[in-house]
Amino acid sequence: MSPISIADETWWCPGCGNFMILKALPQAVEAAGIDPRNLVLVSGIGQAAKLPHYVTASMFNGLHGRAVPHATGIKIANHALKVVITSGDGDMYGEGGNHFIHAIRRNIGITAFVHNNQVYGLTKGQASPTSDLGFTTKIQTHGVISAPFNPIAVAIAQDCSFVARTFCGNKEHMHEMMVAALKHDGGFALVDILQPCVSFNKVNTYQWYRERCQPVEASHDPFDRTKALALAFEWADRIPIGIIYRSKRPSFESQQPVLAKSPLVEQYARA
Amino acid sequence: MDVNIRIAGEAGQGVDTTGNVLAGAFASLGVYVFASQNFMSRIRGGLNWFDIRTGDAELFAGRQKAELLVALTAEALEKLRDDVAEGGAILFSGAEADGAIAIEFTTIAKEVGGSAIMANSVAAGAVFAVLGYEIEPLLAHLAAMLGKKGDKVVQANHACVRKGYELAQARGTRLAAPKPAGAPRAVYAGSMAVGLAAATAGVKFVTSYPMSPSTATFTYLASVADEYGIVVEQAEDEIAAINMICGAAYGGVPAMTTTSGGGFALMAEGLSLAGVAELPVFIMLAQRPGPATGLPTHTAQEDLKFVISAGHGEFARAVFAPGTPQQAYELTRRALEIAHEYQTPAIVLTDQHLADLLKTSPPLDESYRPIDRHIVTDPPDDYLSYKLTESGVSPRALPGSGAVVVADSHEHTEDGHITEEPDVRVRMQDKRLAKQKGMAGHALQPELYGPQDAERLLVCWGSTYGPCREAVDLINGGSSKAQVAMLHFGQVWPIDVETARRAIDGKAVTCVEGNSTGQFASVLRSLGVLAECNTMLKYDSLPFTGEEIASRYEP
């Protein structure tokens, strides 16, 4: 099978951060040594969730907020597949928040690339769970008063097996994080990808992120949970990017006696 | 002849344990058994009862009166003694009670067996004595049931059975009981029959959120998961459950979830996804009375219209409504086959009554016989997940097979990508609805019971099968000259309208349903299967009995 190719036409606004992620994904898949035939892209609903439509790979574009359960079912049916979620902050942290928590608990072997632009794009500019306090929209007319969801801290609190953050404007760093997450073989891998929305988020712009996103120190030990948690709470002048946390929990599929022999889909015909 | 034994007490007293022991022991004698349960939604206290009818002919429903009441509490004795049949008897767990054989089950269990838990065995022994059965088959059944727990446990229980048998025998009360009649020795609950059918048909992934009265099927599947190679996962909510099985169906394995009405309500969006993405998912919905939380441990047939129309948009689905554990087994398998043949959701609609009832049945096949998943193993290079075909069914390839396999929740093109082209939209909607026509053409024929030429029909669906069937015999065996027959729909959606019309045309129809609005009658009317009919409705949260239908029936 030929490498993954990218569609000529998309439904995104010019300048959207999604383009960078779209371009980076096939390269990361190739660099991680994944056979494109074994790749399944999964998404829910939102601008980011359209990404699977723009590449030549098997995909499951399901319901808003349900990318995680879709991906979980696919992985359980055939754990030989590389199941990768590409969806947005509203999909993964808002509508799908409960599934996000429980997928981390399960430690199911899914890679989740969350395009986090801190705003709702598809529905034209309402606050997202990660919008900063005070962020004003046509709905949050006096500014956001609910505390932003902290996906990194929540993931670490639940002992997620791989937690990283990157910025789509830093191509090399994003590539490195994507490859590391795709190569992670020990369960649920989260990469929170900070991504500007040029149409509806005039605060968290390319420049805003570029000024703040700084790679974690080379000396950072991602297995140190306390230090990782401290990094997770940094969101001001400096936003740490990099592999923030890792744990050595066994994956869901490695603990299922039924899956030890072969993927379920291959066991089906046994007498 | 048949005899009804009612074991009643508080939750936590072992009402169901005693009932299960006796149901199995009676079946081992070769008499027919039909047992049903009435439980309150609590773990301790309250008043629960377990009815076991045994007979020398096949039994399909419960009865209101009991020939033998086994009252484990004073409250049970007080509340249920009026429902003891004339000439019946009462066994009471206590020192003494008017008109009852009082035996201190618990005290004896402690003295003889060393544990109050064995009160069930004392009671079972006493029941066998009152019915005049030999003690040996009961001892043998208990030995088989408890064998895994070791000889000591078996011996202690045997001592308790003997003591209970001896004490009851000494009191001299005897009730007439059915003689062995060559009944099948196997006893099945509806909940287990659904689970066994799913496991043998090749369901490889089960995920549910526990909800009465569906949980027994989920539990059963977990108990056989290692044997049949099934991954069982407790979902964080019903939304996760339906969406996980959508993913697993796409991945290539038959997958299912179990729930009740409230959980199914949460699944509606996922069901719609399975419709548009054309995924073969299977759902077992065990009904209970609503709205909302309703009566969690009781029975109803209130979700029919909900199930046939649930999910936004319009899409194909099949809905089956078995009436007995054996039908639950057969229709679960059929639902899985239909879901895969047509790549669309299929639902088996049971209820608390069917889920919990126990009935002697011919042995159900426990061998693994996976259904056809209708998979194209060698997809072409130009494979299209939603290829337009006359039947509406596209060749099905699996991800990982080399083809680009797409599932999409939007309206989509043949290759599964988002479209807003009106023409494509129409072709795709027609494609999906063509499957509904195909399924209607192969719909299960309704079952007629009773005289073929009867001019009066009791029309029913789901678990009302048993009581309607018994009502037919009661009515036709009575003094009235009106002959009735039963027409039972084991598939309630889609219906082959022509066949149904022919079966009903010119007959005086009474729809017998466990709801307050006559939902199936309304469905049949809307399809033009019938113009007018009477309804006999019951919505007190309890199952019909044959006697009740016969006495309420007005020709």
Interface residues (C-beta under 8 A of the other chain):
Chain A: M1 W11 R37 N38 V40 V42 I45 K50 H53 T56 A57 S58 M59 F60 N61 G62 L63 R66 V68 P69 H70 A71 T72 G73 I74 K75 I76 A77 N78 A80 L81 N98 H99 I101 H102 R106 Q256 P257 V258 L259 L264 V265 Q267 Y268 A269 R270 A271
Chain B: G202 K204 F205 T207 A225 D226 G229 I230 V231 E233 A235 E236 D237 I239 A240 A241 N243 M244 I245 C246 G247 A248 A249 Y250 G251 G252 V253 P254 A255 E269 G270 L273 A277 Y368 P370 R373 L398 P399 G400 S401 G402 A403 V404 V405 V406 A407 D408 S409 H410 G416 H417 I418
